[in-house]
Amino acid sequence: MRVLIADDSVLLREGLALILADGGHEVVGGVGTGDELVSRCLSLRPDLTISDIRMPPSHTDEGLRACVRIRETWAQAPILLLSQYIVLSYATELLSSGSGSIGYLLKDRVSDLDSFFDAVERVGGGGMVLDPEVVAQLMGRGRRDDPVAALTPREREVLELMAEGHTNAGIARRLVVSEGAVEKHNQRIFAKLGLHANGDVHRRVSAVLTLLGA
């Protein structure tokens, strides 16, 4: 894939570029500010943009804001956000468009090359990936009137793996069941969350948004 990297740390950009090149991907550019990210992404239209959330000048959420601006112009832009810390609102805001090609990983996950490349390929292929630690924190919140409380333990497992970006085939392998069984669980999850078939809505993303509390 053609990949654009956005991070104000030159060392991290170069490190990611080396890792991606070793994985057979082409790094088409590297930028260090949100404004540069928006400009280069919209001009290059890469297969994937990997961006830090915190960028200059305030080092708060400039990377996220830049990605939101990109998606206002290019709704299906494939974006993988990296963060040093878990901030659930970041995941919610990025997913709120209701489309796929979105990922949110902790930076520590990059050192696990298998997991990192799996996320790169899933997001670049139009899927959605949330870091397992993010999903675990979501599942453990115990919110009042939690919409996922009606799910069975197995359905919660399926939703958790769905949020991590696993396909039906991947979920089936993890749970040692058939893909048909996973699809039945999916349909029950969608029904319990009130997510009816609609060509304009990505139900897997909507289910994860419900998990996020959006």
N, C-alpha and C positions, 0 to 999 in steps of 0.2 A: 504494500500500500504506500501511497504518497502521504507523508506525515508532516504536519507543522507543529513545532514545539514552542510553547510560550512559558517562560520562567525568567525572573530577573537575575537568577544565578547562572552565570556563564558555565560554571563547573557542572551544574546539574543538567543544563541543556546539552553540553558536550557528552556527558555520561549517558543520557537518554539516547542521544544520536548514535553512540557506539553500540548500545544494547539493541536498538531497533535495526541498525545496519546488520548486526550479527544475526538477527532474526529474519533477514531478507527484505526488510522494508527500506524505502527511500525517504530520507529526511529532506524535504524541499525548502525548509527555512526554519530559522529560530529568531524569536523576538523577546524583548524584555519588558514591554509595557502593554497596557490594555489597548491603547489607541493603535499601536503597531499591530497588535493581534487582529483587531477588527479589519484593518486595511489589508493586511497580507492574506488573511483567511478568505475574504471576499474576492480578492483578486486571483489567488491561487486555486481556490476551491479544492483543498486537499481531500483525500479519502478519509482522513482522521486528523483532528486537532487535539493535541494533548496540552492542557493548560493548568498551571498552578492557580489556585483561587486567590491567593494573596500576592498582589503585585504593587509596584510603586504607583502613586507617591505615598499613599497612606498605609499600604501593606495590610489592608483589611479584605475587601472583596472585589478589587478592581478586575481580576481575572474572570470572576463569575459575571460581573456586569458586562464585560466585553463579550462574553459568550452569549448572554441574553440579547445584546445588540446584534450579534451575528445572526441569531435565530429569528430576529424580527425581519431580517432581509432574506435569509436562507433558512427556511423553517426546518429542513431535514439535515442541517449541517451535523456531521458525526463529531461528537465532542466527548472527550474523556477528561474529567476534572481530577486533579490531584490536591490533596489537602493534608496538612500536618496533623490536624485534629478533626474529631467528629463534630460537625455542626449540621444538625438535621435540617435546618431551614435551607441550607445550600442545596441539598438533594431535592427538597420540595420545590424550590424555585425553578431549578433546571428542568424538572420533570413536568412542571405545570402546563407546558405546551401540549401535553397529551400524546406526543410522538416518541418514537424510539430513537436509536442511534445516540444513546446517552449513557455515560458512566461516571461514577464517583468513587474513587479509590483513595485510601490512605497512602501517603508516600512510602511508608514502610513496605507496602505490598510490592513495590517495584523490585525489591531485592529477591522476592520469590518469582523467579523468571517465568516459571510455568503459569502461575496465576496471572502475572502481568501480561504475558503474550496472549493468554486466553481472553483477558478483558479487551485487549487491543483488537483482536479478531472479532469478538462478539459485537463490540460497539461499531467497528468499521463495517461490519456486515448488517447493520441496521438494528441490532439488539440493544438491550439495556443491562447494565451491570451496577450493582451496589456492593460496596465492600462488605464482606461477611461480618465485620465488627459493627458496621452501621446497622445491618439487619438484626444482629443479636441485640443491640441496644433498643431498636424499635420494638422487638418482640417482648422485651422485658419491662416496658414502661408501665403496664397495668393501668391504662387510662380509664377514667370513668366513662361509661357508655361507649366502650371500645367496640368499633364496628366488626372487628375480627373475633370478638368473644364468642360469636355464634358458630365459629368454625370448629370442626373436630380436631383432635391432635394431629391426625394425618393430613387434614386439609391445611393446617397451619404449617406443617413441614413443607408441603407442596408450595404454599405461598412464599415461605422463606427462601426456598431454592429458586423460585421464580424471580424474586427480588434480587437474588445474587446473579441473575442473568442466565440461568441454565435453561436449555430447551426442554421440550417434553421428553426427548430421548435421553438427555442428560439426567433429568429428574428420575426417569425410570431406572437408569443404571444405579443412581445413588440409593434409591429406595428398594431396589430389587423387585420391581413390579413391571407390568407391561405398559407400553405407551398408551394403550387403550384405557388402562386404569387411571393413568395420569390425566388423560383428557376428560374422563368422567369426573375426577376430582376438580379439575379446572372449571368445568361447567357448574358444579355445585358451588364452588367458591364465588364465581361470577354471579350466580343467582342469589346467594346469601348476601352479597355486597350490593345487590341491586344494579349490576352492570349487565344490561341487556345488549344483544347484538346490534351494532351500529357501525356502518362503514366509515363514519367520520371519527370514531373513537378507538384508540388502541387499548383493548380491555386489559391486557397484561400490565400496561403502564398505569391504567386507571386503578387496578387492584393494588398496585404498589403505592400509588398516591393515597389510597384509602388507608393503607398500613401506616403511611407517614402522617396521617391525620390532616391531609390537605382538604 
